[in-house]
Amino acid sequence: MHALSCCPICGSNSWGRVFTGRTTRRPHDPARWVLARCSQCDHGFLNPRPSWDELGPYYHSSYAPYDALHGLPGSFEATVSEAKSQGSFRHVAIHPGQRILDVGSGGGSFLRVARALGAEVAGVEPSAFGARAARDQGLSVFEGTLEQYVASGAGDRFDLITFSHVVEHLPDPINTITLSAALLDSGGRIWLAVPNGACRSARRLGWRWHSTDLPLHLHHFSPRSMRVLSERAGVQLHDLRTYSLPKAVRGSILQELRYRWMVPRRIGSAVLTQRFVDRRATRMDADGVGEAIVAEFVPRGHA
């Protein structure tokens, strides 16, 4: 464990403890983790921060993102067909010939779809389990961190570097985004998605919210702290918005009903209509307060 004296995003020492919670992944895990929040940039972070040795057991071989089909809404073929009709996958525009590096590529599902859309793809994955699963799909994946990938002397340049729900796991997001910008070719961009630690469900449910995910999520970003990240990483924020998957919103509402209002899940599930969930998700994103943040960065000085 490593105690932090200042906010890892803005550097302020004006932070305080928000709650102490446990993991929702292992019901009998006795460990407790402390979430702190910065009053200057509204960033949440684990403090003290667990070491990799302490986190290692949570990234076991059955960790969902290491599955080769993780995140696909249907079969691989159906997913590719829909992505081709839309020209995008997971909110990311993809076109033939595009050079894509996916950092934290897990079992490679995103890269497989992007490759099927005609992109030239590569991945970086620190887990041996995940890297092996991706390579089994015929993908080129570097096993290690982005820092190790850069140190290896790889000279490739990319049009798009993606981090899909990855940055919240990293010890030093600022350094990682800075390194990423140096790997972009002219006109390239960085795309990332993270849980919105400032959304209503996150603040109301604390460690019980599905995307708090202690202790894997070292960082709990807010739109404000994402803007500070771009400034300190030396990149220009090109776009910032939120998105809320109806399935996730439904889960959050049911959690609130259960833990705040003591409504049993079976009753909540029976009365919660899909129309209400869809309208809630749409309204949240229209107001910029959805469950996840999507941000795009370009090198400073580029439009």
C-alpha positions in Angstrom: 0.0 0.0 0.0 1.2 3.5 -0.9 -0.2 6.6 0.8 -0.7 9.6 -1.5 -0.1 13.1 -0.1 -1.9 14.9 -3.0 -4.4 14.3 -5.7 -2.8 12.3 -8.5 -4.6 14.4 -11.2 -4.4 18.0 -10.2 -1.7 17.8 -7.4 -3.8 19.5 -4.8 -3.5 18.5 -1.2 -7.1 19.5 -0.5 -8.7 16.1 -0.4 -10.6 14.0 2.2 -11.8 10.5 2.8 -15.3 9.8 1.3 -15.9 6.2 2.4 -14.3 2.9 3.3 -15.7 0.0 1.2 -15.1 -3.5 0.1 -15.0 -5.3 -3.2 -18.2 -6.4 -4.8 -16.3 -9.2 -6.7 -15.5 -11.4 -3.8 -18.3 -11.7 -1.1 -16.0 -13.1 1.6 -13.1 -10.8 1.0 -12.2 -9.1 4.3 -10.1 -6.3 2.7 -11.3 -2.7 3.0 -10.4 0.2 0.7 -10.5 3.9 1.2 -11.8 6.3 -1.4 -10.7 9.9 -1.2 -11.9 12.9 -3.2 -10.1 16.1 -4.2 -12.0 19.3 -3.5 -10.3 21.1 -6.3 -10.9 18.8 -9.4 -13.5 16.5 -8.0 -11.3 13.4 -8.6 -11.8 10.3 -6.6 -8.9 8.0 -5.9 -7.9 5.1 -3.7 -5.7 6.3 -0.8 -3.7 4.4 0.2 -3.2 2.9 -3.2 -2.8 -0.9 -3.3 0.4 -2.3 -4.9 0.3 -4.7 -7.9 1.0 -7.6 -5.6 -2.2 -6.7 -3.7 -4.2 -6.2 -6.8 -2.9 -9.3 -8.7 -5.4 -11.8 -7.2 -8.3 -9.7 -8.5 -7.0 -9.9 -12.1 -7.3 -13.7 -12.2 -7.6 -15.8 -15.3 -11.4 -15.7 -15.3 -11.5 -11.9 -15.1 -14.3 -11.0 -17.6 -12.3 -8.7 -19.9 -9.9 -11.5 -20.7 -12.7 -13.4 -22.4 -12.3 -13.2 -26.2 -16.0 -12.4 -26.6 -16.1 -9.8 -23.7 -18.4 -6.8 -24.5 -19.9 -8.1 -27.7 -23.7 -7.5 -27.7 -24.4 -10.6 -29.7 -22.4 -13.1 -31.8 -19.2 -11.9 -33.3 -20.7 -12.1 -36.8 -23.8 -10.1 -35.8 -21.6 -7.5 -34.0 -19.5 -7.0 -37.0 -22.5 -6.7 -39.3 -24.0 -4.0 -37.1 -20.7 -2.2 -36.7 -20.2 -2.1 -40.5 -23.7 -0.6 -41.0 -22.9 2.1 -38.4 -19.2 2.6 -39.2 -18.4 2.4 -35.5 -18.1 0.1 -32.6 -18.4 0.9 -28.9 -18.8 4.6 -29.7 -15.6 4.6 -31.8 -15.6 5.5 -35.5 -13.6 2.9 -37.4 -12.7 2.9 -41.1 -10.6 0.7 -43.4 -6.8 1.3 -43.3 -7.0 3.1 -39.9 -4.1 2.2 -37.6 -5.4 1.4 -34.2 -3.6 0.7 -30.9 -5.9 -0.6 -28.1 -4.4 -0.2 -24.7 -5.7 -2.7 -22.1 -6.9 -4.8 -25.0 -7.9 -7.8 -22.8 -9.0 -10.8 -24.8 -9.0 -8.8 -28.0 -12.8 -8.5 -28.8 -12.5 -4.8 -29.8 -9.5 -5.4 -32.0 -11.2 -8.4 -33.7 -14.2 -6.2 -34.6 -12.0 -3.3 -35.7 -9.9 -5.7 -37.9 -13.1 -7.1 -39.5 -13.9 -3.5 -40.4 -10.7 -3.1 -42.2 -8.5 -1.4 -39.6 -4.8 -2.3 -39.0 -4.8 -3.2 -35.3 -2.4 -3.8 -32.4 -2.8 -4.1 -28.7 -1.1 -3.6 -25.4 -2.2 -5.8 -22.5 -0.3 -6.2 -19.1 -2.0 -9.5 -18.2 -0.5 -12.7 -19.5 -4.1 -14.2 -19.5 -5.5 -11.5 -21.6 -2.6 -11.3 -24.0 -2.7 -15.0 -24.6 -6.4 -14.9 -25.3 -5.9 -12.1 -27.8 -3.0 -13.9 -29.6 -5.1 -17.0 -29.8 -7.4 -14.8 -32.1 -4.4 -14.1 -34.3 -3.9 -10.6 -33.0 -0.7 -8.7 -32.4 -0.6 -7.8 -28.7 2.3 -6.7 -26.7 2.3 -8.2 -23.2 3.1 -5.4 -20.7 2.2 -1.8 -19.9 2.2 1.1 -22.4 5.3 2.4 -20.7 7.1 -1.0 -21.4 5.8 -1.0 -24.9 7.4 2.5 -25.5 10.6 1.4 -23.8 10.8 -1.6 -26.0 11.6 0.7 -28.9 8.5 0.1 -30.9 8.4 2.7 -33.6 4.9 2.4 -34.9 2.6 5.4 -35.2 -1.2 5.3 -35.0 -4.2 7.1 -36.2 -6.2 6.1 -33.1 -5.3 5.0 -29.6 -8.1 3.6 -27.5 -8.6 3.0 -23.8 -12.0 1.4 -23.1 -12.5 1.4 -19.4 -8.8 1.1 -18.8 -7.5 4.5 -17.5 -9.2 4.1 -14.2 -7.0 1.0 -13.5 -3.7 2.7 -14.2 -1.4 4.1 -11.5 -0.4 7.2 -13.5 -3.0 8.3 -16.1 -1.2 11.5 -16.8 2.0 9.8 -17.9 0.1 7.2 -19.9 -1.8 9.8 -21.9 1.4 11.8 -22.5 3.1 8.8 -23.8 0.1 8.0 -26.0 0.2 11.4 -27.7 3.8 10.7 -28.7 2.7 7.6 -30.6 0.1 9.4 -32.7 0.7 10.1 -36.4 -0.4 13.4 -37.9 -4.1 13.9 -37.4 -4.3 11.1 -34.8 -6.4 11.1 -31.7 -6.8 9.4 -28.3 -10.2 8.0 -27.3 -11.1 6.8 -23.9 -14.0 5.8 -21.7 -14.2 5.6 -17.9 -16.9 5.3 -15.4 -18.3 8.7 -14.2 -17.5 8.8 -10.5 -19.5 12.0 -10.3 -22.8 10.6 -11.5 -25.7 10.4 -9.1 -25.6 6.6 -8.6 -21.9 6.7 -7.8 -22.4 9.4 -5.2 -25.4 7.8 -3.7 -24.3 4.2 -3.6 -20.6 4.6 -2.8 -18.7 1.3 -2.9 -21.9 -0.6 -3.8 -22.2 1.0 -7.2 -21.3 -1.5 -9.9 -18.7 0.8 -11.5 -17.0 1.8 -8.2 -15.4 -1.7 -8.5 -13.0 -1.6 -5.6 -10.0 -2.1 -5.6 -9.5 -2.5 -9.4 -10.5 1.1 -10.1 -7.8 3.2 -8.6 -9.3 6.4 -10.1 -12.9 7.7 -10.1 -13.0 10.4 -12.7 -15.4 13.3 -12.9 -15.8 15.5 -16.0 -13.9 18.2 -14.2 -10.9 15.9 -13.4 -10.9 14.6 -17.0 -10.4 18.2 -18.2 -7.5 18.6 -15.8 -6.0 15.3 -17.0 -5.9 16.7 -20.5 -4.2 19.9 -19.4 -1.6 18.1 -17.3 -0.9 15.5 -20.0 -0.3 18.2 -22.6 -3.1 17.3 -24.9 -6.1 19.1 -26.2 -9.6 18.0 -25.2 -11.4 17.6 -28.4 -14.7 16.1 -27.1 -16.2 15.3 -23.7 -19.6 13.7 -23.2 -21.3 11.0 -21.2 -23.1 7.8 -22.2 -25.3 5.5 -20.2 -26.0 2.0 -21.3 -29.7 1.2 -20.4 -28.6 -2.1 -18.9 -26.2 -0.4 -16.6 -28.7 2.3 -15.7 -31.3 -0.3 -14.8 -28.8 -2.0 -12.6 -28.0 1.3 -10.8 -31.7 2.1 -10.2 -32.3 -1.4 -8.8 -29.2 -0.9 -6.5 -30.6 2.4 -5.3 -34.0 0.9 -4.6 -32.5 -1.9 -2.7 -29.8 -0.1 -0.6 -31.4 3.3 -0.2 -35.1 2.4 0.0 -35.0 -1.2 1.0 -37.0 -2.4 -1.9 -36.2 -6.1 -2.7 -34.7 -6.6 -6.1 -37.5 -8.9 -7.3 -40.0 -6.2 -6.6 -37.9 -3.5 -8.2 -37.4 -5.6 -11.3 -41.1 -6.2 -11.6 -42.1 -2.5 -11.5 -39.2 -0.9 -13.4 -40.2 -0.6 -17.0 -37.7 -0.5 -19.9 -39.3 2.7 -21.2 -38.5 4.5 -17.9 -34.9 3.2 -18.0 -34.4 4.3 -21.6 -35.8 7.7 -20.9 -33.6 8.1 -17.8 -30.5 7.1 -19.7 -31.3 9.6 -22.5 -32.0 12.4 -20.1 -28.8 11.8 -18.1 -26.7 12.0 -21.2 -28.5 15.1 -22.5 -27.6 16.8 -19.2 -24.0 15.5 -19.3 -24.4 13.5 -16.1 -24.5 9.9 -17.4 -22.9 6.8 -16.0 -19.7 6.9 -18.2 -17.5 9.6 -19.6 -16.2 9.5 -23.1 -13.3 11.8 -24.0 -11.2 12.4 -27.1 -7.8 14.1 -27.1 -5.6 15.4 -29.9 -2.1 16.7 -29.6 -2.1 20.3 -28.4 -2.5 22.8 -31.2 -4.5 20.4 -33.4 -8.2 20.8 -34.1 
